[in-house]
Amino acid sequence: MVEETTRKRWDPAESKRGLECRHCGCKHFRVIYTRPTWGGRIMRRRECRHCGKRMTTWERAGGT
């Protein structure tokens, strides 16, 4: 018996996008510094504008 699966289309209204502070839930950040790293990636140190907690994000360039 073969089960037929239906693929659900991506709906931007349903997805949770962007960064969110783990401490207070705020979505507004200030970039403290940015530096390139190995493999074409970028490291950014960010600070929450509400509570001041910091986080590091690792990004990669898209579209190339």
Secondary structure, DSSP 8 states (H G I E B T S, - for coil): -----------TTTS--S---TTT----EEEEEEEE-GGGEEEEEEEETTT--EEEEEEE----
